[in-house]
Amino acid sequence: MLSSIPTSDLKKMIGRINIIDIRDNYLYKLGSIPTSKNIPMNFLLINPDDYLKQDETYYIYCSKGFQSASVCKSLANKGYKVVNCLGGYNEYLNKY
C-alpha cells in the first residue's frame, strides 16, 4: 500500500525529514518546499541507488501529487521507504 501524507503534516516536519522534489529543475528554481532536494523524476527512476539509501525514508512530491504517487509505487517496489506528498507543490503553495 502506498504511504501518503497531506501537506499540512509535511510542513510540520520540514527540517527533520528527507524531502525530494521530482519536478523539472526549472520548476524547482521557481519555487519549492523548504529543505527539499531536486531530483527530476527520470533521474530518480533510472538510478535510484545514486540518490537514495534503503534505510532512510523519503517524502516525494511533484506539482499535484500524481507523478509522485507513481514514482513512490515504483520505488517502494524496489525496496525504498517513500511517502507521497498529497497535492504536491501546488497545494503547499496555496496553503502556505
Secondary structure, DSSP 8 states (H G I E B T S, - for coil): ---EE-HHHHHHHTTSSEEEE-S-HHHHHH---TT-EE--HHHHHH-GGGT--TTSEEEEE-SSSHHHHHHHHHHHHTT-EEEEETTHHHHHHHH-
